[in-house]
Amino acid sequence: MASSVAVVEIVVIVHLLAAMVWVGGSVALVFAGVPAIRTLEGESRGRAIRELGRRWRRLGYGALLVLAVSGVPLAQHDYHQGRSPFQTVLWVKVVLSVGLVVSSYLHNFVLGPRLQSEVREGRPQRTRPALVVVGWTSLALTLTVPVLGAILAHLA
């Protein structure tokens, strides 16, 4: 029994560390990295944002993967039969987590490259408003999902 408690505690620690990487990195990108890059002009600006994105993706998406993998056994540990507030909050967290992954994917792999193409080719930047909305949505979800995790820990 004591060893299964220790395993759960280790999984909680890994889950929290991965959340720290994702949330801290996202906040640093939004409020420090991107504003610093906006001071650059021309091709150096595009190169800097691409390089920042490439370097962040491995770390950030790795953290999201760890969160998903560690979150499953944590949810199973406290998920009991029947309907409960824990289950309701858990399913809201799952849905918002999927929304976070989708919005992040759209931002990094669809809208971001499309905007870069528009800028490179001198076309009107029609993608920028959608990219901004999706980016802020991703940040809002990034901040909301861990709050739901804290609520789950309280309910467990």
N, C-alpha and C positions, 0 to 999 in steps of 0.2 A: 504494500500500500504506500509506504513512504517513497519508494522509488518511482511510482506512477505520479505522485505529487511533485517530485523533483523534475520529472520529465515535463509535466505541464508548466511548471515554473520556468524551465529553460525555454520552452516554446513561447511563453508569454514574453520573455526577455528578447528573444530573437524577433518576435512580432513588433515589439516596441522599438527596437533598434532600426528595423526596416522602415517603420513609420517615421521615425526621426529623420532618416535619410531622405525619404520622399518629401515630407512636409518641409523640412529645413532647406533642402535643395530647391524646391519649387519656390519658396518664399525668397530665397537668395537670388534666384534667376529673375523673378518678376520685379523685385525692388532694388536690386543692385546690378546684376549682370546686364539685363536688357537696357536699363537707362544709361549705363556706361557705354554700351555699344552704340546707342543712338547719338552719341557725341561724334562718332566717326562719320566720314563721308565716303561716298562712292563704293568702289569695289572692296575696300578694306572693311567697310561696314558689313557688306554681304558675307565676306569671308569670315569675319569674326562671329557673326550670328550662326553661320553654318558650323563652324568649329565648336562653338559653345554647345550647340545642339547635339553634335556627334558625341562629344565627350560626356554630356549629361545623360544621353539615352541609355548607355550601357549601365551606368550606376542607377539611374532612376527607374528604368524598367526592370532591372534586376531586383531592386527593392520592392517594386509592385509584385513581382513574381513571388518573392519570399513572403510578402504579406498574404497573398492568396493561399500559398501552400501551408503556411503556419496558421492562417485563420480557420481553415477547415477543421483541424482537430480541436482547436479552441472552441469553436461553435458546437461541435459534437459533444465535447466534454460537458457543456452546460445546457444543451438542448434536451428538454424533457418532453415526453408525450403530452398531448393536449395543447390548448391554446394558452399562451402566457404573454405578459408584457415583454419578456426577454425575446420570445420568438418574433413578436411584431417588430421590435427595434432591430433585431438581427436581419430580418428580411428587408427592412428599409435600408439598412447598411449595405446589404448585398446589392440591392438595386442601384443605390447611389454609387457604389464601388464600380459596378459595370458601367454606369454613366461616366464616371471619372476616366476609366480606361478608354471608352469610346471617344470622349471629348479630347483626351490627350492624344490619342491616335490621329483624330481629325486635324488637330492643331499642328502636330509634328510631321505627319506623313502625307497629308492631303493639302490643307490650306497654306501651311508655311511654304512648301515647295512651289505651290501655285503662285503665291505672292512674289517669291524670289524670281520666278520666271517672268512675271509681269514687269517687275522692276528692271531686270536684265534686258528685256526686249523693248523697254520704253513704252509699254502699253499702259493704259489707265489702270490704277490699282483698285480694281473692283473687289478683290478678295479681302482687302484690309479690314473692312467692317465686320465681316463674318469671322475672320481670324481673331479679332479683338474680343468679340462676344464669346466665342468658344474658349479662348484663353482665360477670360475672367470666370467663365462657368467652371472650367477645370480647376482654377484656384479655389473657388467657393466650395466645390466638392472636396478638394484636397483638405480644406480646413474643417468641413462638416463631418466627414467620415470618421476621423479620430475622436471627435466629440461623441459620436454614436458608440464608438468603442469604449469610451469611458463610462457611458451610460450602461452599456452591456456588462461591464465589469462590476458596476454597482448592483445590477439586477441579478447577477449570477449567484 
